[in-house]
């Protein structure tokens, strides 16, 4: 599109702004098609999510130390501290008191270093592979959606139990990959089997440590549904590109607002 006359009429340097708008349009096209910028570099939403989890955990450690809990918070934070950082308890906190932001903040809160380390290890191993395959907007949408499907199953399974952790979204990624790569036939067989092994390992580990299997199942089912419905063809991916841009922006905004709202509760 020729933006130069528009900016000239506003008294701005139309040539300069035409160049900028062309660059932004090119960036948007690459983002919608591949989740990359024109130079081939990736937005790396996986690493941003990973860093956000680490930062949120570090803030919890600092807040726990300031409250006099010392380094015990590192391995076993108290229930009250987890609630301060957005742990999910459907009843009564969400259903009665309307603390809806916990439907996302719980996925960035972890019950100790081992819990955090395991989830981040799986995310680090699985996330970049899936993000590269489907692009950043779809990946962000998938990660956020499966956090919601994970906690939604918890509403029916154990509504009064405190739940934390990114494992619902991590299982969502695995469930997605198993379904998505299975649809590719022989071309996706190796990746499907790789993801399926991760699923078995994670389920066994979760069972051994008494993790939230409702969240794991809810995330996996949500991810698998996403994997079964996401278009495989280039034409289908292009047709749905704008939709996933909008969904990704909404997902990112909902996450930031939810975490910010939780921080706001500290000052009430």
ZIRA-V478521 format. One record per residue. N is the residue number from 1. RES is the residue in three letters. PHI is phi in whole degrees, 0 to 359 (* if undefined). NEAR is the number of other C-alpha atoms within 8 Angstrom. D_FIRST is the distance of its C-alpha to the first C-alpha in whole Angstrom. Layout:
BEGIN
{{N RES PHI NEAR D_FIRST} {N RES PHI NEAR D_FIRST}}
END
This chain:
BEGIN
{{1 UNK * 3 0} {2 UNK 272 5 4} {3 UNK 271 10 6} {4 UNK 302 10 9} {5 UNK 300 8 11} {6 UNK 299 8 11} {7 UNK 287 12 12} {8 UNK 299 10 15} {9 UNK 293 7 16} {10 UNK 276 6 17} {11 UNK 81 6 19} {12 UNK 255 8 17} {13 UNK 286 8 16} {14 UNK 298 12 13} {15 UNK 296 7 13} {16 UNK 297 7 14} {17 UNK 287 12 12} {18 UNK 297 11 9} {19 UNK 297 8 11} {20 UNK 295 8 12} {21 UNK 296 9 9} {22 UNK 297 9 8} {23 UNK 296 8 12} {24 UNK 295 8 12} {25 UNK 296 8 9} {26 UNK 295 9 11} {27 UNK 300 11 14} {28 UNK 295 8 14} {29 UNK 298 8 14} {30 UNK 294 12 17} {31 UNK 295 13 18} {32 UNK 291 13 18} {33 UNK 273 10 19} {34 UNK 231 10 22} {35 UNK 71 15 22} {36 UNK 230 14 22} {37 UNK 271 11 20} {38 UNK 303 8 18} {39 UNK 280 5 22} {40 UNK 91 6 24} {41 UNK 286 7 25} {42 UNK 260 7 26} {43 UNK 289 8 25} {44 UNK 53 9 29} {45 UNK 300 10 29} {46 UNK 304 11 33} {47 UNK 287 8 34} {48 UNK 293 8 32} {49 UNK 297 8 34} {50 UNK 298 11 37} {51 UNK 296 8 37} {52 UNK 295 9 37} {53 UNK 298 10 40} {54 UNK 294 9 42} {55 UNK 296 8 41} {56 UNK 297 10 42} {57 UNK 293 11 45} {58 UNK 298 8 46} {59 UNK 298 8 46} {60 UNK 295 11 48} {61 UNK 298 11 51} {62 UNK 297 8 50} {63 UNK 295 8 51} {64 UNK 293 13 54} {65 UNK 295 11 55} {66 UNK 295 8 55} {67 UNK 275 7 57} {68 UNK 94 6 60} {69 UNK 276 9 59} {70 UNK 64 9 59} {71 UNK 277 8 58} {72 UNK 298 8 59} {73 UNK 298 14 55} {74 UNK 299 9 54} {75 UNK 257 10 56} {76 UNK 212 8 56} {77 UNK 294 12 55} {78 UNK 290 7 56} {79 UNK 299 6 55} {80 UNK 295 6 55} {81 UNK 292 10 52} {82 UNK 298 14 50} {83 UNK 296 9 50} {84 UNK 297 10 49} {85 UNK 253 12 46} {86 UNK 98 13 45} {87 UNK 304 14 47} {88 UNK 269 15 47} {89 UNK 220 13 50} {90 UNK 302 11 49} {91 UNK 242 9 52} {92 UNK 257 9 53} {93 UNK 297 11 50} {94 UNK 268 12 47} {95 UNK 289 9 49} {96 UNK 260 7 51} {97 UNK 264 7 49} {98 UNK 72 7 46} {99 UNK 274 8 45} {100 UNK 295 6 42} {101 UNK 298 12 40} {102 UNK 295 14 43} {103 UNK 295 11 41} {104 UNK 243 13 39} {105 UNK 296 16 41} {106 UNK 301 16 43} {107 UNK 286 14 41} {108 UNK 247 13 41} {109 UNK 249 16 45} {110 UNK 228 14 47} {111 UNK 270 12 51} {112 UNK 121 11 52} {113 UNK 295 9 51} {114 UNK 294 7 52} {115 UNK 301 10 50} {116 UNK 298 12 47} {117 UNK 299 8 48} {118 UNK 295 8 48} {119 UNK 296 12 45} {120 UNK 289 9 43} {121 UNK 297 8 44} {122 UNK 294 10 43} {123 UNK 299 11 40} {124 UNK 295 11 40} {125 UNK 280 8 41} {126 UNK 265 11 39} {127 UNK 304 11 36} {128 UNK 300 10 34} {129 UNK 297 8 35} {130 UNK 288 12 33} {131 UNK 299 15 30} {132 UNK 295 10 29} {133 UNK 289 6 30} {134 UNK 251 10 28} {135 UNK 92 15 25} {136 UNK 297 15 25} {137 UNK 301 14 24} {138 UNK 292 12 27} {139 UNK 295 12 29} {140 UNK 298 12 29} {141 UNK 297 12 29} {142 UNK 299 12 32} {143 UNK 298 12 34} {144 UNK 288 12 34} {145 UNK 300 11 34} {146 UNK 286 17 37} {147 UNK 297 16 39} {148 UNK 286 11 39} {149 UNK 292 13 40} {150 UNK 295 18 43} {151 UNK 285 14 44} {152 UNK 296 9 44} {153 UNK 294 12 47} {154 UNK 298 12 49} {155 UNK 301 9 49} {156 UNK 272 7 51} {157 UNK 271 7 53} {158 UNK 210 7 54} {159 UNK 296 10 52} {160 UNK 257 8 55} {161 UNK 264 8 54} {162 UNK 288 7 52} {163 UNK 229 9 49} {164 UNK 220 13 47} {165 UNK 118 14 45} {166 UNK 275 13 42} {167 UNK 295 10 44} {168 UNK 299 18 43} {169 UNK 290 16 39} {170 UNK 297 13 41} {171 UNK 294 14 43} {172 UNK 298 20 39} {173 UNK 297 16 38} {174 UNK 293 15 41} {175 UNK 300 16 41} {176 UNK 300 16 37} {177 UNK 297 16 38} {178 UNK 300 15 41} {179 UNK 290 13 40} {180 UNK 293 13 36} {181 UNK 287 13 38} {182 UNK 297 11 41} {183 UNK 294 8 38} {184 UNK 282 9 37} {185 UNK 75 8 41} {186 UNK 297 6 43} {187 UNK 296 7 39} {188 UNK 254 11 39} {189 UNK 298 11 43} {190 UNK 295 8 44} {191 UNK 292 10 41} {192 UNK 301 14 42} {193 UNK 294 9 46} {194 UNK 300 8 45} {195 UNK 293 12 43} {196 UNK 295 10 46} {197 UNK 295 8 49} {198 UNK 298 9 47} {199 UNK 297 11 47} {200 UNK 297 8 51} {201 UNK 300 8 51} {202 UNK 292 8 49} {203 UNK 296 10 51} {204 UNK 296 8 55} {205 UNK 299 8 54} {206 UNK 298 11 53} {207 UNK 294 9 56} {208 UNK 294 7 58} {209 UNK 262 6 57} {210 UNK 71 6 57} {211 UNK 284 7 53} {212 UNK 280 8 51} {213 UNK 290 9 51} {214 UNK 296 11 50} {215 UNK 296 14 47} {216 UNK 299 14 47} {217 UNK 294 12 47} {218 UNK 298 17 44} {219 UNK 294 19 42} {220 UNK 296 18 43} {221 UNK 295 11 43} {222 UNK 298 15 39} {223 UNK 294 17 38} {224 UNK 296 15 39} {225 UNK 298 10 38} {226 UNK 300 10 34} {227 UNK 293 13 35} {228 UNK 282 10 36} {229 UNK 261 6 33} {230 UNK 295 7 30} {231 UNK 300 7 29} {232 UNK 267 6 30} {233 UNK 286 6 28} {234 UNK 299 7 24} {235 UNK 297 6 23} {236 UNK 294 9 25} {237 UNK 294 11 23} {238 UNK 292 9 20} {239 UNK 295 7 20} {240 UNK 261 8 22} {241 UNK 299 10 20} {242 UNK 296 8 18} {243 UNK 303 7 21} {244 UNK 285 11 23} {245 UNK 299 11 20} {246 UNK 296 8 21} {247 UNK 295 10 25} {248 UNK 293 12 25} {249 UNK 297 9 24} {250 UNK 297 8 26} {251 UNK 295 12 29} {252 UNK 296 9 28} {253 UNK 295 8 29} {254 UNK 297 8 32} {255 UNK 293 11 33} {256 UNK 296 8 33} {257 UNK 296 9 34} {258 UNK 296 12 37} {259 UNK 295 12 38} {260 UNK 296 8 38} {261 UNK 295 9 40} {262 UNK 296 14 42} {263 UNK 298 9 42} {264 UNK 300 8 43} {265 UNK 291 8 46} {266 UNK 292 7 48} {267 UNK 254 5 48} {268 UNK 280 4 49}}
END
